[in-house]
Amino acid sequence: MNDLLLTIMNNPTISWASFAVILLIIEIVTPGGFFIPFAASGFLLAIAGVAGILPQSFLLQLVIFTAIGVALIPVARKLLRRYIDKTPDINQY
């Protein structure tokens, strides 16, 4: 178990992908759409790590994660609104 944790902590690509999966699990447990943009941001950073363009500084990675997550909030809200508007309301008679 310790080897797995050390591998995750020492590899930023695996760390960001794991964090994104955790955020998606939190989103499933607490629906509302808030964690989706940040999970997408984590996956984008993991993809950047695979591509080799992820900066080495954790602080810079965190700033990029936050900037992408905040930038994706309006996009996610628009997509969720489009989905929610098509869902029939079961409370109307």
Secondary structure as UniProt FT lines:
FT   HELIX           2..10
FT   HELIX           12..29
FT   HELIX           36..51
FT   HELIX           58..86
FT   TURN            90..91
//
